[in-house]
């Protein structure tokens, strides 16, 4: 069975974007190059920032065609992250609201990628 372990965002400047993600991840990258930066996590996931100007980079587009999401333990944690990210100057695209799966909000990184914070899906 294959288990996904790498998530990539295409960005204008990986080194600048890494500064943004260092704040919200509360960690430094494990690899940092002019055209690629990577963060690793205890659950085995690697999050990479790849320059759209990198040699041999090919893509039909970029931007907010997907979301990086954080499922946190409860609604209080959703509120706390929104407050903390506001203090960091993170742009909030979609304010706190109740979605079909529960309380959520959506922030934007410097390249316009969507970052959702939510609670685990409510059981019906």
N, C-alpha and C positions, 0 to 999 in steps of 0.2 A: 504494500500500500504506500502510495506517495503522500507525504505530508508537506504542505507548503511551508517554506522556511525563509523565503526572501521576498520582500515587498519593495518595489522601486517607484520613486517619483522622479519624473523628468523635470529638471529645474534649469534656470538660467545660469546660476552661479552656485555650485555645491558648497563652496566654503562659506559664502554668506548665508545660505539656507541652513547650514549646520549650526550657526550661531542661534538661530530661531529654535531649532529642535533641541539644542543643548538645554535651553530654558525649560521647554515643556516636558522633556524626558528626564531632566535632572541628572544628566550624565554626559560624558565626553564621547566622541566617536572613537571607534577602535581602528579605523583606517581613514586617512584624510589625504586626498590628492586633488590637484586643481580641477579635475573633471569627475571625481567620484568621492563620496564620503559615505561611511557605513557606521551604523550603530548596531550593537548586538544586545540581546535581552536574555534573561535567565530561562525563558520558555523555548529557546532555540531559534527565535525569529531574528533575522537581520533586516534592518530597514536601510535602504540605500538611496542616496541622492545622486542622480546621474545627469551630467551636463548635456544639454541639447546640442552643444557645440563640440562634443567629444568626437574624436576620430572614429569613423565608421558608424556613428549613431544614425539610425534610421527609424522614423516613426511617422505615422500619418497625422499626428496631432499631439497635443499636450494640454495640461490644465486639469480642470475638475470633472473628469469623466469617471471618477471613482472616489471613494472616501477611505481615509485611515480612521478607524474607529476604536474607541476605548470604552469597553463595558466596565463600569465601576460598580462597587458593591451596593450602593444605595443612593437615594435622591440627595441626601446631604452631601455626598461626594461629588455629585454633578454640580450642585450649587458652589461648593468650595473650589472646584477647578475653574468654573466660569469666573469667579471672583479673582482667583490667582492669575488667570490668563489675561483678564482685563488689566490688572496691575502691571503685567509684562508688556502691555500695549498690543496684544493679539487682536486682530480684527474679528469681530463676531458677525457672521453672515446671517445666521438664523438664531434669534434669541430663544431663551428657555421656553419650551412648550411641551405639551403632552402629545406624544405621537401614539400610534397604535400599540407600540411596544413599551411605552412608558416615557418618563421625563427625559428630555434631550436638548442639546443645543449644537450648533455647527460654527466652527471657527475657520479662518482661512490662513494658510501660510503665505509667505511673501510671493509665491508663484501662483496663488489662487487655488491651491489644492484644498479640498474640504476635509476638515478634521472634526469628526462627530464624537461627542461624549454622551453616553446613555447608560441606562441600567440594563441588566439582563432582561430578556423578553419576559413580560408578565404572562403567567399561565392563566388560561381562561378556563 
